[in-house]
Amino acid sequence: MTAPRITPRIAPRVTPDMTLLDVVHAHPATEAVFRSRDAEAGVCLLCTALFDSIETMAGRHHLDLSTLLDDLEQAIQAQQHI
């Protein structure tokens, strides 16, 4: 009998405590994710919250943090496969 295969979880590259600047600097593809939320937030996020943590910014602008983090991770993954 073989043991079930366990797929290791990959640690997230983006965490809620990171600033927008940290994320965009390390992963340029994430800029588009932040810009896609500008209309919903009613401001340019990279202009007004560049030095805020993702969690603080999401709370201030009533953005879904979990979805935002998932979208940022997907952008990073897509960038690495180009």
LOZAKE-886248 format. One record per residue: residue number from 0; residue in one letter; x, y, z of N, C-alpha, C in turn. Coordinates in Angstrom, 3 decimals, always signed. Example, Ala and Ser with C-alpha at 12.3 -4.5 7.8 and 13.67 -1.06 7.14 Angstrom:
+-----+------+----------+----------+----------+----------+----------+----------+----------+----------+----------+
: pos : code :    neast :   nnorth :      nup :   caeast :  canorth :     caup :    ceast :   cnorth :      cup :
+-----+------+----------+----------+----------+----------+----------+----------+----------+----------+----------+
:   0 :    A :  +13.190 :   -5.690 :   +7.800 :  +12.300 :   -4.500 :   +7.800 :  +13.200 :   -3.300 :   +7.800 :
:   1 :    S :  +12.850 :   -2.250 :   +7.080 :  +13.670 :   -1.060 :   +7.140 :  +12.900 :   +0.030 :   +7.870 :
+-----+------+----------+----------+----------+----------+----------+----------+----------+----------+----------+
END
This chain:
+-----+------+----------+----------+----------+----------+----------+----------+----------+----------+----------+
: pos : code :    neast :   nnorth :      nup :   caeast :  canorth :     caup :    ceast :   cnorth :      cup :
+-----+------+----------+----------+----------+----------+----------+----------+----------+----------+----------+
:   0 :    M :   +0.836 :   -1.167 :   +0.000 :   +0.000 :   +0.000 :   +0.000 :   +0.891 :   +1.244 :   +0.000 :
:   1 :    T :   +0.602 :   +2.161 :   -0.905 :   +1.405 :   +3.379 :   -0.983 :   +0.726 :   +4.515 :   -0.217 :
:   2 :    A :   +1.555 :   +5.342 :   +0.324 :   +1.044 :   +6.492 :   +1.076 :   +0.476 :   +7.521 :   +0.092 :
:   3 :    P :   -0.546 :   +8.247 :   +0.515 :   -1.096 :   +9.276 :   -0.383 :   -0.049 :  +10.358 :   -0.645 :
:   4 :    R :   -0.082 :  +10.838 :   -1.840 :   +0.873 :  +11.878 :   -2.219 :   +0.421 :  +13.210 :   -1.619 :
:   5 :    I :   +1.347 :  +13.865 :   -0.973 :   +1.060 :  +15.155 :   -0.360 :   +1.728 :  +16.234 :   -1.188 :
:   6 :    T :   +0.927 :  +17.182 :   -1.616 :   +1.462 :  +18.292 :   -2.383 :   +1.859 :  +19.394 :   -1.414 :
:   7 :    P :   +3.122 :  +19.794 :   -1.439 :   +3.548 :  +20.852 :   -0.511 :   +2.884 :  +22.182 :   -0.865 :
:   8 :    R :   +2.522 :  +22.916 :   +0.150 :   +1.947 :  +24.240 :   -0.055 :   +3.085 :  +25.226 :   -0.266 :
:   9 :    I :   +2.886 :  +26.076 :   -1.214 :   +3.875 :  +27.108 :   -1.484 :   +3.524 :  +28.315 :   -0.627 :
:  10 :    A :   +4.518 :  +28.819 :   +0.075 :   +4.297 :  +29.985 :   +0.920 :   +3.918 :  +31.172 :   +0.039 :
:  11 :    P :   +2.979 :  +31.968 :   +0.481 :   +2.605 :  +33.130 :   -0.326 :   +3.766 :  +34.104 :   -0.462 :
:  12 :    R :   +3.857 :  +34.696 :   -1.631 :   +4.910 :  +35.683 :   -1.857 :   +4.461 :  +37.069 :   -1.416 :
:  13 :    V :   +3.157 :  +37.219 :   -1.238 :   +2.583 :  +38.483 :   -0.804 :   +1.808 :  +38.236 :   +0.482 :
:  14 :    T :   +2.094 :  +39.038 :   +1.494 :   +1.392 :  +38.919 :   +2.771 :   +0.706 :  +40.244 :   +3.097 :
:  15 :    P :   -0.334 :  +40.207 :   +3.909 :   -1.102 :  +41.420 :   +4.203 :   -0.287 :  +42.553 :   +4.820 :
:  16 :    D :   +0.811 :  +42.223 :   +5.476 :   +1.601 :  +43.264 :   +6.136 :   +2.598 :  +43.961 :   +5.208 :
:  17 :    M :   +2.737 :  +43.493 :   +3.980 :   +3.656 :  +44.116 :   +3.020 :   +3.057 :  +45.418 :   +2.501 :
:  18 :    T :   +3.914 :  +46.390 :   +2.215 :   +3.422 :  +47.630 :   +1.633 :   +3.200 :  +47.434 :   +0.125 :
:  19 :    L :   +2.377 :  +48.289 :   -0.434 :   +2.154 :  +48.223 :   -1.871 :   +3.475 :  +48.419 :   -2.612 :
:  20 :    L :   +4.301 :  +49.338 :   -2.117 :   +5.607 :  +49.583 :   -2.733 :   +6.469 :  +48.325 :   -2.733 :
:  21 :    D :   +6.516 :  +47.624 :   -1.601 :   +7.308 :  +46.391 :   -1.519 :   +6.857 :  +45.374 :   -2.569 :
:  22 :    V :   +5.557 :  +45.241 :   -2.717 :   +5.007 :  +44.235 :   -3.629 :   +5.295 :  +44.603 :   -5.084 :
:  23 :    V :   +5.002 :  +45.847 :   -5.459 :   +5.200 :  +46.272 :   -6.845 :   +6.687 :  +46.291 :   -7.210 :
:  24 :    H :   +7.522 :  +46.669 :   -6.265 :   +8.966 :  +46.686 :   -6.527 :   +9.479 :  +45.264 :   -6.781 :
:  25 :    A :   +9.058 :  +44.320 :   -5.964 :   +9.530 :  +42.936 :   -6.104 :   +8.856 :  +42.200 :   -7.265 :
:  26 :    H :   +7.614 :  +42.595 :   -7.571 :   +6.826 :  +41.879 :   -8.591 :   +6.075 :  +42.895 :   -9.450 :
:  27 :    P :   +6.717 :  +43.448 :  -10.482 :   +6.104 :  +44.505 :  -11.292 :   +4.735 :  +44.146 :  -11.880 :
:  28 :    A :   +4.469 :  +42.881 :  -12.127 :   +3.184 :  +42.488 :  -12.710 :   +2.007 :  +42.802 :  -11.779 :
:  29 :    T :   +2.283 :  +42.996 :  -10.505 :   +1.196 :  +43.278 :   -9.559 :   +0.651 :  +44.695 :   -9.695 :
:  30 :    E :   +1.381 :  +45.563 :  -10.375 :   +0.890 :  +46.928 :  -10.566 :   -0.491 :  +46.917 :  -11.228 :
:  31 :    A :   -0.675 :  +46.059 :  -12.205 :   -1.960 :  +45.981 :  -12.908 :   -3.089 :  +45.556 :  -11.972 :
:  32 :    V :   -2.784 :  +44.708 :  -10.998 :   -3.804 :  +44.276 :  -10.039 :   -4.253 :  +45.453 :   -9.188 :
:  33 :    F :   -3.300 :  +46.223 :   -8.689 :   -3.671 :  +47.397 :   -7.899 :   -4.439 :  +48.402 :   -8.743 :
:  34 :    R :   -3.981 :  +48.645 :   -9.965 :   -4.661 :  +49.610 :  -10.837 :   -6.081 :  +49.154 :  -11.164 :
:  35 :    S :   -6.292 :  +47.852 :  -11.234 :   -7.638 :  +47.345 :  -11.540 :   -8.624 :  +47.603 :  -10.401 :
:  36 :    R :   -8.102 :  +47.951 :   -9.228 :   -8.967 :  +48.246 :   -8.075 :   -9.182 :  +49.749 :   -7.869 :
:  37 :    D :   -8.543 :  +50.599 :   -8.683 :   -8.637 :  +52.046 :   -8.503 :  -10.080 :  +52.550 :   -8.562 :
:  38 :    A :  -10.843 :  +52.121 :   -9.545 :  -12.219 :  +52.608 :   -9.689 :  -13.066 :  +52.207 :   -8.484 :
:  39 :    E :  -12.908 :  +50.975 :   -8.043 :  -13.656 :  +50.497 :   -6.878 :  -13.281 :  +51.284 :   -5.624 :
:  40 :    A :  -12.002 :  +51.607 :   -5.484 :  -11.527 :  +52.346 :   -4.314 :  -11.843 :  +53.837 :   -4.427 :
:  41 :    G :  -12.009 :  +54.322 :   -5.652 :  -12.286 :  +55.732 :   -5.863 :  -11.051 :  +56.611 :   -5.850 :
:  42 :    V :   -9.876 :  +55.993 :   -5.826 :   -8.605 :  +56.713 :   -5.841 :   -7.570 :  +55.858 :   -6.567 :
:  43 :    C :   -6.478 :  +56.481 :   -6.943 :   -5.331 :  +55.729 :   -7.453 :   -4.626 :  +55.139 :   -6.232 :
:  44 :    L :   -4.705 :  +53.839 :   -6.078 :   -4.130 :  +53.194 :   -4.899 :   -2.623 :  +53.378 :   -4.811 :
:  45 :    L :   -1.951 :  +53.314 :   -5.942 :   -0.501 :  +53.455 :   -5.922 :   -0.081 :  +54.899 :   -5.675 :
:  46 :    C :   -0.985 :  +55.839 :   -5.887 :   -0.700 :  +57.255 :   -5.605 :   -0.957 :  +57.588 :   -4.137 :
:  47 :    T :   -1.990 :  +56.989 :   -3.561 :   -2.424 :  +57.395 :   -2.219 :   -2.047 :  +56.416 :   -1.110 :
:  48 :    A :   -1.704 :  +55.182 :   -1.461 :   -1.456 :  +54.177 :   -0.418 :   -0.165 :  +53.414 :   -0.636 :
:  49 :    L :   +0.765 :  +53.974 :   -1.365 :   +1.996 :  +53.275 :   -1.727 :   +2.773 :  +52.765 :   -0.519 :
:  50 :    F :   +2.730 :  +53.506 :   +0.579 :   +3.512 :  +53.133 :   +1.762 :   +2.674 :  +52.431 :   +2.832 :
:  51 :    D :   +1.406 :  +52.166 :   +2.521 :   +0.522 :  +51.454 :   +3.449 :   +0.652 :  +49.951 :   +3.249 :
:  52 :    S :   +0.319 :  +49.199 :   +4.283 :   +0.269 :  +47.742 :   +4.114 :   -0.950 :  +47.413 :   +3.253 :
:  53 :    I :   -0.906 :  +46.274 :   +2.622 :   -2.032 :  +45.837 :   +1.807 :   -3.280 :  +45.726 :   +2.682 :
:  54 :    E :   -3.118 :  +45.202 :   +3.873 :   -4.253 :  +45.035 :   +4.781 :   -4.877 :  +46.385 :   +5.158 :
:  55 :    T :   -4.055 :  +47.353 :   +5.491 :   -4.552 :  +48.685 :   +5.846 :   -5.267 :  +49.322 :   +4.666 :
:  56 :    M :   -4.648 :  +49.265 :   +3.508 :   -5.237 :  +49.853 :   +2.308 :   -6.564 :  +49.194 :   +1.968 :
:  57 :    A :   -6.614 :  +47.867 :   +2.023 :   -7.848 :  +47.153 :   +1.688 :   -8.970 :  +47.523 :   +2.657 :
:  58 :    G :   -8.651 :  +47.609 :   +3.932 :   -9.656 :  +47.989 :   +4.917 :  -10.150 :  +49.404 :   +4.703 :
:  59 :    R :   -9.247 :  +50.317 :   +4.436 :   -9.605 :  +51.724 :   +4.241 :  -10.527 :  +51.909 :   +3.036 :
:  60 :    H :  -10.296 :  +51.120 :   +1.987 :  -11.050 :  +51.290 :   +0.745 :  -12.101 :  +50.197 :   +0.535 :
:  61 :    H :  -12.355 :  +49.416 :   +1.575 :  -13.410 :  +48.388 :   +1.548 :  -13.220 :  +47.389 :   +0.403 :
:  62 :    L :  -11.978 :  +46.965 :   +0.224 :  -11.659 :  +45.953 :   -0.780 :  -11.539 :  +44.600 :   -0.094 :
:  63 :    D :  -11.915 :  +43.548 :   -0.777 :  -11.825 :  +42.205 :   -0.223 :  -10.356 :  +41.776 :   -0.186 :
:  64 :    L :   -9.804 :  +41.666 :   +1.015 :   -8.381 :  +41.366 :   +1.183 :   -8.006 :  +40.007 :   +0.615 :
:  65 :    S :   -8.806 :  +39.003 :   +0.881 :   -8.501 :  +37.648 :   +0.422 :   -8.448 :  +37.574 :   -1.111 :
:  66 :    T :   -9.421 :  +38.173 :   -1.758 :   -9.449 :  +38.172 :   -3.222 :   -8.272 :  +38.951 :   -3.775 :
:  67 :    L :   -7.966 :  +40.075 :   -3.170 :   -6.833 :  +40.886 :   -3.615 :   -5.530 :  +40.103 :   -3.506 :
:  68 :    L :   -5.307 :  +39.444 :   -2.380 :   -4.091 :  +38.654 :   -2.206 :   -4.012 :  +37.523 :   -3.224 :
:  69 :    D :   -5.137 :  +36.862 :   -3.489 :   -5.164 :  +35.798 :   -4.497 :   -4.810 :  +36.348 :   -5.878 :
:  70 :    D :   -5.379 :  +37.494 :   -6.221 :   -5.105 :  +38.089 :   -7.531 :   -3.641 :  +38.514 :   -7.660 :
:  71 :    L :   -3.067 :  +39.016 :   -6.580 :   -1.649 :  +39.385 :   -6.598 :   -0.785 :  +38.148 :   -6.811 :
:  72 :    E :   -1.094 :  +37.073 :   -6.113 :   -0.331 :  +35.823 :   -6.284 :   -0.450 :  +35.302 :   -7.712 :
:  73 :    Q :   -1.645 :  +35.385 :   -8.292 :   -1.844 :  +34.919 :   -9.669 :   -1.031 :  +35.763 :  -10.651 :
:  74 :    A :   -0.972 :  +37.067 :  -10.415 :   -0.186 :  +37.938 :  -11.293 :   +1.299 :  +37.582 :  -11.221 :
:  75 :    I :   +1.766 :  +37.293 :  -10.024 :   +3.180 :  +36.911 :   -9.853 :   +3.454 :  +35.596 :  -10.556 :
:  76 :    Q :   +2.562 :  +34.658 :  -10.380 :   +2.734 :  +33.345 :  -11.010 :   +2.729 :  +33.474 :  -12.538 :
:  77 :    A :   +1.825 :  +34.277 :  -13.061 :   +1.766 :  +34.470 :  -14.511 :   +3.034 :  +35.147 :  -15.024 :
:  78 :    Q :   +3.562 :  +36.090 :  -14.270 :   +4.792 :  +36.795 :  -14.649 :   +5.965 :  +35.817 :  -14.724 :
:  79 :    Q :   +5.998 :  +34.865 :  -13.826 :   +7.110 :  +33.915 :  -13.788 :   +7.039 :  +32.886 :  -14.903 :
:  80 :    H :   +5.871 :  +32.727 :  -15.535 :   +5.719 :  +31.754 :  -16.600 :   +5.824 :  +32.370 :  -17.990 :
:  81 :    I :   +6.188 :  +33.634 :  -18.054 :   +6.311 :  +34.296 :  -19.354 :   +7.638 :  +33.953 :  -19.973 :
+-----+------+----------+----------+----------+----------+----------+----------+----------+----------+----------+
END
